[in-house]
Amino acid sequence: MNILISGASSEIALKVVSKIQNYNFYGISRSNTGNSKKFKKFLQVKDYTDFEIKKVLEKIEKNSIESLIIFNGYHKASMLSNFNPNLFDKIMDINLKKPLMIANQVIKNKVYSKNFSIIFIGSVSSTVNDIGNAFYSLSKSALINSTKILAKELKNKKIRVNCINIGMVETEMSENLLKVLPKDLQSQVLSRQNNKFVDISDIVSTLISLIDNKAINGQNFNLDNGYSL
């Protein structure tokens, strides 16, 4: 099976790829540091423009990709009551606009195979917002709606679209998020996840289920150890 990973140099993406065996991975990312051994082909872009995405997809054989997993994401502390328009635009661009551009270009360039599956990597922040997480939360909430809309639009093409909303995984981004929270909120955040991070193995098993199960379409799954309850 051939899987295309966008945002392939992200910490979670690399951990996921390392856990999955017997699949061929193609990666798209701004950086290719340390990725050559994990991917059959690694495609580097500068800024994920439509033109760049189209050009790198030309290096992939037509009708060969069976699933697209989009890990693209960016987080920085933000509050609506202290609105920063430049930061807002950057977060929405990376977390929402670029994933939609990537999905569209994969379809337009016809690199996908029969019974193709698109999986967005979302966040528990799409349904639960903590102070200082406003723009990230908005971008991931929009990704949920995009999942449902795309699933309806692409149903006749037999293309499935789903999203996994992940809670806090033990990564540098999670550590940075915890640092900006007041100390009393830091313990509260982890306690809502039963005081443990989401395990990479659980992410992997969910991804494989979404790839293999042809009956799942237009769904948003919370994988957060109960954080969103």
LUMGU-907876 format. One record per residue (C-alpha): residue number from 1; residue in three letters; x, y, z. Coordinates in nm, 2 decimals. Each point is the difference from the previous one (the first is absolute). Example, Ala and Ser with C-alpha at 12.3 -4.5 7.8 and 13.67 -1.06 7.14 Angstrom:
BEGIN
PT resi resn      u      v      w
PT    1  ALA   1.23  -0.45   0.78
PT    2  SER   0.14   0.34  -0.07
REM end
This chain:
BEGIN
PT resi resn      u      v      w
PT    1  MET   0.00   0.00   0.00
PT    2  ASN   0.12   0.35  -0.09
PT    3  ILE  -0.07   0.28   0.24
PT    4  LEU   0.07   0.37  -0.05
PT    5  ILE   0.09   0.19   0.31
PT    6  SER  -0.02   0.38   0.00
PT    7  GLY   0.17   0.19   0.28
PT    8  ALA   0.23  -0.31   0.00
PT    9  SER   0.28   0.16   0.21
PT   10  SER  -0.23   0.07   0.29
PT   11  GLU   0.08  -0.18   0.32
PT   12  ILE  -0.33  -0.20   0.01
PT   13  ALA   0.02  -0.09  -0.37
PT   14  LEU   0.35  -0.14   0.04
PT   15  LYS  -0.10  -0.20   0.31
PT   16  VAL  -0.30  -0.14  -0.18
PT   17  VAL   0.20  -0.10  -0.31
PT   18  SER   0.25  -0.17   0.22
PT   19  LYS  -0.27  -0.22   0.15
PT   20  ILE  -0.16  -0.11  -0.32
PT   21  GLN   0.16  -0.29  -0.20
PT   22  ASN  -0.06  -0.14  -0.35
PT   23  TYR  -0.13   0.33  -0.14
PT   24  ASN   0.18   0.22  -0.25
PT   25  PHE   0.01   0.36   0.12
PT   26  TYR   0.04   0.31  -0.22
PT   27  GLY   0.06   0.32   0.19
PT   28  ILE  -0.06   0.37  -0.07
PT   29  SER   0.16   0.25   0.23
PT   30  ARG   0.20   0.32   0.03
PT   31  SER   0.29  -0.19   0.16
PT   32  ASN   0.14  -0.34  -0.09
PT   33  THR   0.25  -0.02   0.29
PT   34  GLY   0.03  -0.36   0.12
PT   35  ASN  -0.29  -0.13  -0.21
PT   36  SER   0.18  -0.18  -0.29
PT   37  LYS  -0.02  -0.34   0.17
PT   38  LYS  -0.36   0.02   0.09
PT   39  PHE  -0.15   0.09  -0.34
PT   40  LYS   0.01  -0.17  -0.34
PT   41  LYS   0.01   0.35  -0.15
PT   42  PHE   0.02   0.33   0.18
PT   43  LEU  -0.12   0.32  -0.17
PT   44  GLN   0.11   0.33   0.13
PT   45  VAL  -0.19   0.33  -0.04
PT   46  LYS   0.07   0.35   0.11
PT   47  ASP  -0.34   0.13   0.09
PT   48  TYR  -0.27  -0.25  -0.11
PT   49  THR  -0.13   0.22  -0.28
PT   50  ASP  -0.23  -0.14  -0.26
PT   51  PHE   0.28   0.01  -0.25
PT   52  GLU   0.25  -0.18   0.22
PT   53  ILE  -0.25  -0.27   0.10
PT   54  LYS  -0.09  -0.06  -0.36
PT   55  LYS   0.37  -0.03  -0.10
PT   56  VAL   0.09  -0.25   0.28
PT   57  LEU  -0.30  -0.21  -0.08
PT   58  GLU   0.12  -0.04  -0.36
PT   59  LYS   0.28  -0.21   0.15
PT   60  ILE  -0.26  -0.26   0.12
PT   61  GLU  -0.14  -0.26  -0.23
PT   62  LYS  -0.37   0.06  -0.10
PT   63  ASN  -0.26  -0.21   0.19
PT   64  SER   0.26  -0.13   0.24
PT   65  ILE  -0.09   0.16   0.34
PT   66  GLU  -0.26  -0.18   0.21
PT   67  SER  -0.02   0.24   0.29
PT   68  LEU   0.10   0.36   0.08
PT   69  ILE   0.07   0.10   0.36
PT   70  ILE   0.04   0.37   0.07
PT   71  PHE   0.19   0.09   0.31
PT   72  ASN   0.06   0.37  -0.09
PT   73  GLY  -0.04   0.21   0.31
PT   74  TYR   0.13   0.30   0.18
PT   75  HIS  -0.07   0.12   0.36
PT   76  LYS   0.08   0.32   0.18
PT   77  ALA  -0.17   0.15   0.31
PT   78  SER  -0.28   0.24  -0.09
PT   79  MET  -0.31   0.16   0.14
PT   80  LEU  -0.30   0.15  -0.17
PT   81  SER   0.00   0.29   0.25
PT   82  ASN   0.35   0.09  -0.12
PT   83  PHE  -0.05  -0.05  -0.37
PT   84  ASN   0.31  -0.03  -0.21
PT   85  PRO  -0.11   0.00  -0.37
PT   86  ASN   0.34  -0.12  -0.14
PT   87  LEU   0.02  -0.29   0.24
PT   88  PHE  -0.37  -0.09  -0.07
PT   89  ASP   0.07  -0.01  -0.38
PT   90  LYS   0.31  -0.21   0.05
PT   91  ILE  -0.17  -0.26   0.22
PT   92  MET  -0.31  -0.02  -0.23
PT   93  ASP   0.22  -0.03  -0.31
PT   94  ILE   0.21  -0.29   0.14
PT   95  ASN  -0.27  -0.18   0.19
PT   96  LEU  -0.29   0.03  -0.24
PT   97  LYS   0.08   0.16  -0.34
PT   98  LYS   0.31  -0.21  -0.08
PT   99  PRO  -0.16  -0.34   0.09
PT  100  LEU  -0.29   0.08  -0.23
PT  101  MET   0.23   0.11  -0.28
PT  102  ILE   0.20  -0.33   0.04
PT  103  ALA  -0.31  -0.21  -0.01
PT  104  ASN  -0.13   0.18  -0.31
PT  105  GLN   0.33  -0.03  -0.19
PT  106  VAL   0.03  -0.37   0.07
PT  107  ILE  -0.34  -0.05  -0.15
PT  108  LYS   0.06   0.24  -0.30
PT  109  ASN   0.33  -0.17  -0.08
PT  110  LYS  -0.16  -0.35   0.02
PT  111  VAL   0.27  -0.16   0.21
PT  112  TYR  -0.26  -0.17   0.21
PT  113  SER  -0.11  -0.36  -0.05
PT  114  LYS  -0.34  -0.17   0.02
PT  115  ASN  -0.18   0.03   0.34
PT  116  PHE   0.22   0.29   0.10
PT  117  SER   0.00   0.13   0.36
PT  118  ILE   0.09   0.34   0.13
PT  119  ILE   0.07   0.04   0.37
PT  120  PHE   0.05   0.34   0.16
PT  121  ILE   0.18   0.01   0.33
PT  122  GLY  -0.20   0.24   0.22
PT  123  SER   0.01   0.08   0.36
PT  124  VAL  -0.22  -0.03   0.31
PT  125  SER   0.03   0.38   0.00
PT  126  SER  -0.27  -0.01  -0.27
PT  127  THR  -0.26  -0.07   0.27
PT  128  VAL   0.17   0.10   0.32
PT  129  ASN   0.18   0.34   0.02
PT  130  ASP   0.24   0.09   0.27
PT  131  ILE   0.10   0.36   0.08
PT  132  GLY   0.29   0.11  -0.23
PT  133  ASN  -0.10  -0.25  -0.28
PT  134  ALA  -0.26   0.21  -0.19
PT  135  PHE   0.13   0.01  -0.36
PT  136  TYR   0.12  -0.37   0.00
PT  137  SER  -0.35  -0.10   0.13
PT  138  LEU  -0.18   0.19  -0.27
PT  139  SER   0.22  -0.14  -0.27
PT  140  LYS  -0.06  -0.36   0.12
PT  141  SER  -0.37   0.06   0.04
PT  142  ALA  -0.02   0.11  -0.37
PT  143  LEU   0.19  -0.32  -0.09
PT  144  ILE  -0.29  -0.21   0.15
PT  145  ASN  -0.26   0.18  -0.22
PT  146  SER   0.24  -0.04  -0.30
PT  147  THR   0.01  -0.37   0.06
PT  148  LYS  -0.37  -0.04  -0.01
PT  149  ILE  -0.04   0.23  -0.31
PT  150  LEU   0.28  -0.17  -0.20
PT  151  ALA  -0.14  -0.35   0.09
PT  152  LYS  -0.33   0.10  -0.16
PT  153  GLU   0.15   0.17  -0.30
PT  154  LEU   0.24  -0.30  -0.07
PT  155  LYS  -0.24  -0.29   0.08
PT  156  ASN  -0.09  -0.06  -0.36
PT  157  LYS   0.37  -0.03  -0.09
PT  158  LYS   0.03  -0.27   0.27
PT  159  ILE   0.24   0.22   0.20
PT  160  ARG  -0.04  -0.02   0.38
PT  161  VAL   0.10   0.29   0.23
PT  162  ASN   0.04  -0.03   0.37
PT  163  CYS   0.17   0.18   0.28
PT  164  ILE   0.17  -0.10   0.33
PT  165  ASN  -0.01   0.26   0.27
PT  166  ILE   0.30  -0.08   0.22
PT  167  GLY   0.05   0.10   0.36
PT  168  MET   0.34   0.08   0.14
PT  169  VAL   0.28  -0.22  -0.12
PT  170  GLU   0.34   0.01   0.16
PT  171  THR   0.16   0.24  -0.25
PT  172  GLU   0.19   0.33   0.00
PT  173  MET  -0.32   0.18  -0.10
PT  174  SER  -0.19  -0.14   0.30
PT  175  GLU   0.28   0.10   0.23
PT  176  ASN   0.00   0.36  -0.14
PT  177  LEU  -0.38   0.01   0.04
PT  178  LEU   0.02  -0.10   0.36
PT  179  LYS   0.27   0.26   0.07
PT  180  VAL  -0.22   0.29  -0.10
PT  181  LEU  -0.28  -0.11   0.23
PT  182  PRO  -0.02   0.12   0.36
PT  183  LYS   0.13  -0.27   0.24
PT  184  ASP  -0.34  -0.08   0.14
PT  185  LEU  -0.13  -0.06  -0.36
PT  186  GLN   0.30  -0.22  -0.09
PT  187  SER  -0.10  -0.28   0.24
PT  188  GLN  -0.37   0.04  -0.09
PT  189  VAL   0.07  -0.06  -0.37
PT  190  LEU   0.18  -0.33   0.05
PT  191  SER  -0.24  -0.11   0.26
PT  192  ARG  -0.28   0.02  -0.26
PT  193  GLN   0.20  -0.26  -0.20
PT  194  ASN   0.03  -0.23   0.31
PT  195  ASN   0.34   0.15   0.06
PT  196  LYS   0.15  -0.17  -0.31
PT  197  PHE   0.08   0.10  -0.36
PT  198  VAL  -0.16  -0.17  -0.30
PT  199  ASP   0.21  -0.29  -0.11
PT  200  ILE   0.14  -0.01  -0.35
PT  201  SER  -0.11  -0.37  -0.03
PT  202  ASP  -0.37   0.11   0.05
PT  203  ILE   0.04   0.26  -0.27
PT  204  VAL   0.15  -0.26  -0.24
PT  205  SER  -0.28  -0.26   0.07
PT  206  THR  -0.27   0.27  -0.07
PT  207  LEU   0.17   0.11  -0.32
PT  208  ILE   0.02  -0.36  -0.13
PT  209  SER  -0.37  -0.05   0.09
PT  210  LEU  -0.10   0.31  -0.20
PT  211  ILE   0.21  -0.11  -0.30
PT  212  ASP  -0.13  -0.36   0.00
PT  213  ASN  -0.37   0.05   0.09
PT  214  LYS  -0.19   0.11  -0.31
PT  215  ALA  -0.32   0.07   0.20
PT  216  ILE   0.15   0.29   0.20
PT  217  ASN  -0.05   0.34  -0.17
PT  218  GLY  -0.04   0.36   0.11
PT  219  GLN   0.08  -0.08   0.36
PT  220  ASN   0.20   0.18   0.27
PT  221  PHE   0.14  -0.22   0.27
PT  222  ASN   0.13   0.14   0.33
PT  223  LEU   0.31  -0.19   0.11
PT  224  ASP   0.07   0.18   0.33
PT  225  ASN  -0.02  -0.23   0.30
PT  226  GLY  -0.33   0.16   0.09
PT  227  TYR   0.12   0.37  -0.01
PT  228  SER  -0.30   0.12  -0.20
PT  229  LEU  -0.26  -0.16   0.24
REM end
